[in-house]
Amino acid sequence: MKDELKLETVAATNFPAEAELIRTILESGGFEAYVINSNAPTYVGLAQSVFVQVESSQAEAARKFLEENQSETE
């Protein structure tokens, strides 16, 4: 039986388009990334409701990669 994929959030935003950009940046670095809750309303306010997740074992490296490439997400 195949192990279940364990995901961890590495970024959160209110905007699905921003989450897709972050996913694309992560994938350019060799990470398999997923956007979760992309149909969330963009008027949520304080709560960030769209998440970018990667395999838990890659989460720390993905966060570091995003920090190093932060200018691309702004």
PDB file as gemmi writes it, atoms N, CA and C in Angstrom:
CRYST1    1.000    1.000    1.000  90.00  90.00  90.00 P 1                      
ATOM      1  N   MET A   1       0.832  -1.177   0.000  1.00  0.00           N  
ATOM      2  CA  MET A   1       0.000   0.000   0.000  1.00  0.00           C  
ATOM      3  C   MET A   1       0.879   1.244   0.000  1.00  0.00           C  
ATOM      4  N   LYS A   2       0.556   2.192  -0.831  1.00  0.00           N  
ATOM      5  CA  LYS A   2       1.332   3.412  -0.954  1.00  0.00           C  
ATOM      6  C   LYS A   2       1.086   4.321   0.249  1.00  0.00           C  
ATOM      7  N   ASP A   3       2.178   4.923   0.751  1.00  0.00           N  
ATOM      8  CA  ASP A   3       2.043   5.860   1.858  1.00  0.00           C  
ATOM      9  C   ASP A   3       1.279   7.091   1.412  1.00  0.00           C  
ATOM     10  N   GLU A   4       0.523   7.665   2.341  1.00  0.00           N  
ATOM     11  CA  GLU A   4      -0.202   8.885   2.044  1.00  0.00           C  
ATOM     12  C   GLU A   4       0.777  10.046   1.980  1.00  0.00           C  
ATOM     13  N   LEU A   5       0.483  10.992   1.115  1.00  0.00           N  
ATOM     14  CA  LEU A   5       1.286  12.193   0.982  1.00  0.00           C  
ATOM     15  C   LEU A   5       0.989  13.096   2.174  1.00  0.00           C  
ATOM     16  N   LYS A   6       2.030  13.498   2.893  1.00  0.00           N  
ATOM     17  CA  LYS A   6       1.861  14.387   4.041  1.00  0.00           C  
ATOM     18  C   LYS A   6       2.324  15.774   3.629  1.00  0.00           C  
ATOM     19  N   LEU A   7       1.388  16.714   3.608  1.00  0.00           N  
ATOM     20  CA  LEU A   7       1.678  18.064   3.148  1.00  0.00           C  
ATOM     21  C   LEU A   7       1.813  19.024   4.316  1.00  0.00           C  
ATOM     22  N   GLU A   8       2.612  20.064   4.076  1.00  0.00           N  
ATOM     23  CA  GLU A   8       2.813  21.112   5.069  1.00  0.00           C  
ATOM     24  C   GLU A   8       2.724  22.456   4.365  1.00  0.00           C  
ATOM     25  N   THR A   9       2.075  23.418   4.999  1.00  0.00           N  
ATOM     26  CA  THR A   9       1.922  24.741   4.424  1.00  0.00           C  
ATOM     27  C   THR A   9       3.236  25.506   4.506  1.00  0.00           C  
ATOM     28  N   VAL A  10       3.666  26.070   3.372  1.00  0.00           N  
ATOM     29  CA  VAL A  10       4.878  26.890   3.339  1.00  0.00           C  
ATOM     30  C   VAL A  10       4.573  28.344   3.017  1.00  0.00           C  
ATOM     31  N   ALA A  11       3.343  28.634   2.586  1.00  0.00           N  
ATOM     32  CA  ALA A  11       2.929  30.011   2.315  1.00  0.00           C  
ATOM     33  C   ALA A  11       1.414  30.099   2.405  1.00  0.00           C  
ATOM     34  N   ALA A  12       0.935  31.275   2.805  1.00  0.00           N  
ATOM     35  CA  ALA A  12      -0.504  31.516   2.887  1.00  0.00           C  
ATOM     36  C   ALA A  12      -0.792  32.925   2.388  1.00  0.00           C  
ATOM     37  N   THR A  13      -1.914  33.077   1.729  1.00  0.00           N  
ATOM     38  CA  THR A  13      -2.292  34.363   1.155  1.00  0.00           C  
ATOM     39  C   THR A  13      -3.811  34.445   1.059  1.00  0.00           C  
ATOM     40  N   ASN A  14      -4.309  35.622   0.756  1.00  0.00           N  
ATOM     41  CA  ASN A  14      -5.742  35.790   0.505  1.00  0.00           C  
ATOM     42  C   ASN A  14      -6.071  35.662  -0.972  1.00  0.00           C  
ATOM     43  N   PHE A  15      -5.060  35.606  -1.824  1.00  0.00           N  
ATOM     44  CA  PHE A  15      -5.281  35.706  -3.256  1.00  0.00           C  
ATOM     45  C   PHE A  15      -4.822  34.455  -4.003  1.00  0.00           C  
ATOM     46  N   PRO A  16      -5.747  33.772  -4.673  1.00  0.00           N  
ATOM     47  CA  PRO A  16      -5.388  32.569  -5.428  1.00  0.00           C  
ATOM     48  C   PRO A  16      -4.290  32.811  -6.470  1.00  0.00           C  
ATOM     49  N   ALA A  17      -4.299  33.953  -7.133  1.00  0.00           N  
ATOM     50  CA  ALA A  17      -3.276  34.231  -8.153  1.00  0.00           C  
ATOM     51  C   ALA A  17      -1.889  34.306  -7.525  1.00  0.00           C  
ATOM     52  N   GLU A  18      -1.786  34.887  -6.345  1.00  0.00           N  
ATOM     53  CA  GLU A  18      -0.503  34.959  -5.646  1.00  0.00           C  
ATOM     54  C   GLU A  18      -0.038  33.565  -5.245  1.00  0.00           C  
ATOM     55  N   ALA A  19      -0.965  32.734  -4.789  1.00  0.00           N  
ATOM     56  CA  ALA A  19      -0.627  31.359  -4.421  1.00  0.00           C  
ATOM     57  C   ALA A  19      -0.118  30.586  -5.633  1.00  0.00           C  
ATOM     58  N   GLU A  20      -0.738  30.795  -6.794  1.00  0.00           N  
ATOM     59  CA  GLU A  20      -0.285  30.123  -8.022  1.00  0.00           C  
ATOM     60  C   GLU A  20       1.119  30.589  -8.406  1.00  0.00           C  
ATOM     61  N   LEU A  21       1.412  31.869  -8.209  1.00  0.00           N  
ATOM     62  CA  LEU A  21       2.754  32.384  -8.489  1.00  0.00           C  
ATOM     63  C   LEU A  21       3.774  31.715  -7.573  1.00  0.00           C  
ATOM     64  N   ILE A  22       3.454  31.610  -6.304  1.00  0.00           N  
ATOM     65  CA  ILE A  22       4.350  30.958  -5.343  1.00  0.00           C  
ATOM     66  C   ILE A  22       4.549  29.494  -5.724  1.00  0.00           C  
ATOM     67  N   ARG A  23       3.475  28.822  -6.110  1.00  0.00           N  
ATOM     68  CA  ARG A  23       3.586  27.420  -6.547  1.00  0.00           C  
ATOM     69  C   ARG A  23       4.532  27.298  -7.733  1.00  0.00           C  
ATOM     70  N   THR A  24       4.393  28.200  -8.690  1.00  0.00           N  
ATOM     71  CA  THR A  24       5.251  28.179  -9.877  1.00  0.00           C  
ATOM     72  C   THR A  24       6.714  28.388  -9.506  1.00  0.00           C  
ATOM     73  N   ILE A  25       6.976  29.313  -8.594  1.00  0.00           N  
ATOM     74  CA  ILE A  25       8.351  29.564  -8.148  1.00  0.00           C  
ATOM     75  C   ILE A  25       8.917  28.325  -7.477  1.00  0.00           C  
ATOM     76  N   LEU A  26       8.131  27.699  -6.616  1.00  0.00           N  
ATOM     77  CA  LEU A  26       8.592  26.478  -5.957  1.00  0.00           C  
ATOM     78  C   LEU A  26       8.875  25.378  -6.968  1.00  0.00           C  
ATOM     79  N   GLU A  27       8.000  25.223  -7.941  1.00  0.00           N  
ATOM     80  CA  GLU A  27       8.207  24.180  -8.950  1.00  0.00           C  
ATOM     81  C   GLU A  27       9.447  24.462  -9.791  1.00  0.00           C  
ATOM     82  N   SER A  28       9.784  25.739  -9.994  1.00  0.00           N  
ATOM     83  CA  SER A  28      11.013  26.060 -10.735  1.00  0.00           C  
ATOM     84  C   SER A  28      12.251  25.639  -9.949  1.00  0.00           C  
ATOM     85  N   GLY A  29      12.093  25.492  -8.628  1.00  0.00           N  
ATOM     86  CA  GLY A  29      13.188  25.036  -7.781  1.00  0.00           C  
ATOM     87  C   GLY A  29      13.184  23.533  -7.552  1.00  0.00           C  
ATOM     88  N   GLY A  30      12.286  22.830  -8.234  1.00  0.00           N  
ATOM     89  CA  GLY A  30      12.258  21.379  -8.146  1.00  0.00           C  
ATOM     90  C   GLY A  30      11.318  20.817  -7.091  1.00  0.00           C  
ATOM     91  N   PHE A  31      10.514  21.673  -6.480  1.00  0.00           N  
ATOM     92  CA  PHE A  31       9.553  21.214  -5.467  1.00  0.00           C  
ATOM     93  C   PHE A  31       8.220  20.908  -6.130  1.00  0.00           C  
ATOM     94  N   GLU A  32       7.536  19.893  -5.641  1.00  0.00           N  
ATOM     95  CA  GLU A  32       6.178  19.609  -6.090  1.00  0.00           C  
ATOM     96  C   GLU A  32       5.249  20.326  -5.110  1.00  0.00           C  
ATOM     97  N   ALA A  33       4.568  21.345  -5.599  1.00  0.00           N  
ATOM     98  CA  ALA A  33       3.767  22.201  -4.719  1.00  0.00           C  
ATOM     99  C   ALA A  33       2.295  22.145  -5.109  1.00  0.00           C  
ATOM    100  N   TYR A  34       1.442  22.381  -4.128  1.00  0.00           N  
ATOM    101  CA  TYR A  34      -0.001  22.312  -4.321  1.00  0.00           C  
ATOM    102  C   TYR A  34      -0.657  23.563  -3.750  1.00  0.00           C  
ATOM    103  N   VAL A  35      -1.650  24.088  -4.458  1.00  0.00           N  
ATOM    104  CA  VAL A  35      -2.449  25.201  -3.949  1.00  0.00           C  
ATOM    105  C   VAL A  35      -3.719  24.607  -3.361  1.00  0.00           C  
ATOM    106  N   ILE A  36      -3.962  24.934  -2.112  1.00  0.00           N  
ATOM    107  CA  ILE A  36      -5.108  24.409  -1.379  1.00  0.00           C  
ATOM    108  C   ILE A  36      -6.100  25.542  -1.125  1.00  0.00           C  
ATOM    109  N   ASN A  37      -7.374  25.278  -1.373  1.00  0.00           N  
ATOM    110  CA  ASN A  37      -8.450  26.218  -1.088  1.00  0.00           C  
ATOM    111  C   ASN A  37      -8.429  27.415  -2.049  1.00  0.00           C  
ATOM    112  N   SER A  38      -8.093  27.166  -3.308  1.00  0.00           N  
ATOM    113  CA  SER A  38      -7.976  28.267  -4.272  1.00  0.00           C  
ATOM    114  C   SER A  38      -9.318  28.918  -4.604  1.00  0.00           C  
ATOM    115  N   ASN A  39     -10.419  28.299  -4.217  1.00  0.00           N  
ATOM    116  CA  ASN A  39     -11.732  28.894  -4.466  1.00  0.00           C  
ATOM    117  C   ASN A  39     -12.243  29.712  -3.292  1.00  0.00           C  
ATOM    118  N   ALA A  40     -11.373  29.972  -2.330  1.00  0.00           N  
ATOM    119  CA  ALA A  40     -11.780  30.764  -1.170  1.00  0.00           C  
ATOM    120  C   ALA A  40     -12.103  32.189  -1.609  1.00  0.00           C  
ATOM    121  N   PRO A  41     -13.068  32.810  -0.977  1.00  0.00           N  
ATOM    122  CA  PRO A  41     -13.393  34.200  -1.326  1.00  0.00           C  
ATOM    123  C   PRO A  41     -12.221  35.119  -0.998  1.00  0.00           C  
ATOM    124  N   THR A  42     -11.986  36.113  -1.832  1.00  0.00           N  
ATOM    125  CA  THR A  42     -10.856  37.019  -1.625  1.00  0.00           C  
ATOM    126  C   THR A  42     -11.170  38.137  -0.645  1.00  0.00           C  
ATOM    127  N   TYR A  43     -12.367  38.193  -0.135  1.00  0.00           N  
ATOM    128  CA  TYR A  43     -12.744  39.244   0.806  1.00  0.00           C  
ATOM    129  C   TYR A  43     -12.731  38.760   2.253  1.00  0.00           C  
ATOM    130  N   VAL A  44     -12.041  37.679   2.525  1.00  0.00           N  
ATOM    131  CA  VAL A  44     -12.046  37.079   3.861  1.00  0.00           C  
ATOM    132  C   VAL A  44     -11.569  38.073   4.920  1.00  0.00           C  
ATOM    133  N   GLY A  45     -10.673  38.953   4.573  1.00  0.00           N  
ATOM    134  CA  GLY A  45     -10.203  39.943   5.529  1.00  0.00           C  
ATOM    135  C   GLY A  45      -8.916  39.538   6.201  1.00  0.00           C  
ATOM    136  N   LEU A  46      -8.969  39.321   7.493  1.00  0.00           N  
ATOM    137  CA  LEU A  46      -7.759  39.068   8.260  1.00  0.00           C  
ATOM    138  C   LEU A  46      -7.175  37.678   8.048  1.00  0.00           C  
ATOM    139  N   ALA A  47      -7.992  36.695   7.828  1.00  0.00           N  
ATOM    140  CA  ALA A  47      -7.516  35.315   7.722  1.00  0.00           C  
ATOM    141  C   ALA A  47      -7.001  35.012   6.322  1.00  0.00           C  
ATOM    142  N   GLN A  48      -5.772  34.528   6.252  1.00  0.00           N  
ATOM    143  CA  GLN A  48      -5.243  34.085   4.960  1.00  0.00           C  
ATOM    144  C   GLN A  48      -5.797  32.697   4.717  1.00  0.00           C  
ATOM    145  N   SER A  49      -6.450  32.526   3.580  1.00  0.00           N  
ATOM    146  CA  SER A  49      -7.214  31.299   3.393  1.00  0.00           C  
ATOM    147  C   SER A  49      -6.802  30.451   2.195  1.00  0.00           C  
ATOM    148  N   VAL A  50      -5.794  30.881   1.439  1.00  0.00           N  
ATOM    149  CA  VAL A  50      -5.300  30.093   0.312  1.00  0.00           C  
ATOM    150  C   VAL A  50      -3.878  29.671   0.673  1.00  0.00           C  
ATOM    151  N   PHE A  51      -3.620  28.375   0.621  1.00  0.00           N  
ATOM    152  CA  PHE A  51      -2.357  27.839   1.109  1.00  0.00           C  
ATOM    153  C   PHE A  51      -1.554  27.179  -0.007  1.00  0.00           C  
ATOM    154  N   VAL A  52      -0.234  27.306   0.094  1.00  0.00           N  
ATOM    155  CA  VAL A  52       0.673  26.587  -0.791  1.00  0.00           C  
ATOM    156  C   VAL A  52       1.368  25.554   0.078  1.00  0.00           C  
ATOM    157  N   GLN A  53       1.273  24.296  -0.333  1.00  0.00           N  
ATOM    158  CA  GLN A  53       1.819  23.214   0.468  1.00  0.00           C  
ATOM    159  C   GLN A  53       2.777  22.356  -0.348  1.00  0.00           C  
ATOM    160  N   VAL A  54       3.731  21.756   0.365  1.00  0.00           N  
ATOM    161  CA  VAL A  54       4.685  20.812  -0.220  1.00  0.00           C  
ATOM    162  C   VAL A  54       4.755  19.597   0.699  1.00  0.00           C  
ATOM    163  N   GLU A  55       5.386  18.546   0.221  1.00  0.00           N  
ATOM    164  CA  GLU A  55       5.623  17.357   1.025  1.00  0.00           C  
ATOM    165  C   GLU A  55       6.338  17.788   2.310  1.00  0.00           C  
ATOM    166  N   SER A  56       5.889  17.273   3.445  1.00  0.00           N  
ATOM    167  CA  SER A  56       6.433  17.671   4.748  1.00  0.00           C  
ATOM    168  C   SER A  56       7.950  17.573   4.820  1.00  0.00           C  
ATOM    169  N   SER A  57       8.515  16.553   4.210  1.00  0.00           N  
ATOM    170  CA  SER A  57       9.968  16.368   4.268  1.00  0.00           C  
ATOM    171  C   SER A  57      10.724  17.451   3.494  1.00  0.00           C  
ATOM    172  N   GLN A  58      10.035  18.191   2.632  1.00  0.00           N  
ATOM    173  CA  GLN A  58      10.664  19.247   1.846  1.00  0.00           C  
ATOM    174  C   GLN A  58      10.288  20.652   2.316  1.00  0.00           C  
ATOM    175  N   ALA A  59       9.472  20.750   3.367  1.00  0.00           N  
ATOM    176  CA  ALA A  59       8.934  22.042   3.786  1.00  0.00           C  
ATOM    177  C   ALA A  59      10.024  23.037   4.183  1.00  0.00           C  
ATOM    178  N   GLU A  60      10.980  22.623   4.961  1.00  0.00           N  
ATOM    179  CA  GLU A  60      12.034  23.537   5.404  1.00  0.00           C  
ATOM    180  C   GLU A  60      12.836  24.058   4.216  1.00  0.00           C  
ATOM    181  N   ALA A  61      13.194  23.170   3.312  1.00  0.00           N  
ATOM    182  CA  ALA A  61      13.955  23.584   2.124  1.00  0.00           C  
ATOM    183  C   ALA A  61      13.119  24.498   1.241  1.00  0.00           C  
ATOM    184  N   ALA A  62      11.822  24.232   1.138  1.00  0.00           N  
ATOM    185  CA  ALA A  62      10.942  25.067   0.318  1.00  0.00           C  
ATOM    186  C   ALA A  62      10.831  26.472   0.905  1.00  0.00           C  
ATOM    187  N   ARG A  63      10.702  26.579   2.214  1.00  0.00           N  
ATOM    188  CA  ARG A  63      10.638  27.894   2.857  1.00  0.00           C  
ATOM    189  C   ARG A  63      11.923  28.686   2.609  1.00  0.00           C  
ATOM    190  N   LYS A  64      13.041  28.003   2.735  1.00  0.00           N  
ATOM    191  CA  LYS A  64      14.328  28.649   2.497  1.00  0.00           C  
ATOM    192  C   LYS A  64      14.417  29.110   1.041  1.00  0.00           C  
ATOM    193  N   PHE A  65      13.988  28.270   0.119  1.00  0.00           N  
ATOM    194  CA  PHE A  65      13.995  28.625  -1.304  1.00  0.00           C  
ATOM    195  C   PHE A  65      13.129  29.857  -1.549  1.00  0.00           C  
ATOM    196  N   LEU A  66      11.953  29.916  -0.928  1.00  0.00           N  
ATOM    197  CA  LEU A  66      11.076  31.077  -1.087  1.00  0.00           C  
ATOM    198  C   LEU A  66      11.723  32.343  -0.528  1.00  0.00           C  
ATOM    199  N   GLU A  67      12.379  32.231   0.622  1.00  0.00           N  
ATOM    200  CA  GLU A  67      13.073  33.386   1.195  1.00  0.00           C  
ATOM    201  C   GLU A  67      14.147  33.896   0.247  1.00  0.00           C  
ATOM    202  N   GLU A  68      14.903  32.978  -0.343  1.00  0.00           N  
ATOM    203  CA  GLU A  68      15.978  33.353  -1.261  1.00  0.00           C  
ATOM    204  C   GLU A  68      15.448  33.960  -2.551  1.00  0.00           C  
ATOM    205  N   ASN A  69      14.217  33.646  -2.902  1.00  0.00           N  
ATOM    206  CA  ASN A  69      13.608  34.129  -4.144  1.00  0.00           C  
ATOM    207  C   ASN A  69      12.420  35.047  -3.870  1.00  0.00           C  
ATOM    208  N   GLN A  70      12.440  35.716  -2.737  1.00  0.00           N  
ATOM    209  CA  GLN A  70      11.334  36.556  -2.290  1.00  0.00           C  
ATOM    210  C   GLN A  70      11.013  37.674  -3.278  1.00  0.00           C  
ATOM    211  N   SER A  71      12.002  38.212  -3.941  1.00  0.00           N  
ATOM    212  CA  SER A  71      11.748  39.316  -4.878  1.00  0.00           C  
ATOM    213  C   SER A  71      10.820  38.901  -6.011  1.00  0.00           C  
ATOM    214  N   GLU A  72      10.784  37.636  -6.350  1.00  0.00           N  
ATOM    215  CA  GLU A  72       9.916  37.152  -7.430  1.00  0.00           C  
ATOM    216  C   GLU A  72       8.449  37.085  -7.011  1.00  0.00           C  
ATOM    217  N   THR A  73       8.199  37.014  -5.695  1.00  0.00           N  
ATOM    218  CA  THR A  73       6.824  36.912  -5.221  1.00  0.00           C  
ATOM    219  C   THR A  73       6.208  38.268  -4.898  1.00  0.00           C  
ATOM    220  N   GLU A  74       7.007  39.309  -4.962  1.00  0.00           N  
ATOM    221  CA  GLU A  74       6.492  40.658  -4.621  1.00  0.00           C  
ATOM    222  C   GLU A  74       6.102  41.442  -5.825  1.00  0.00           C  
TER     223      GLU A  74                                                      
END                                                                             
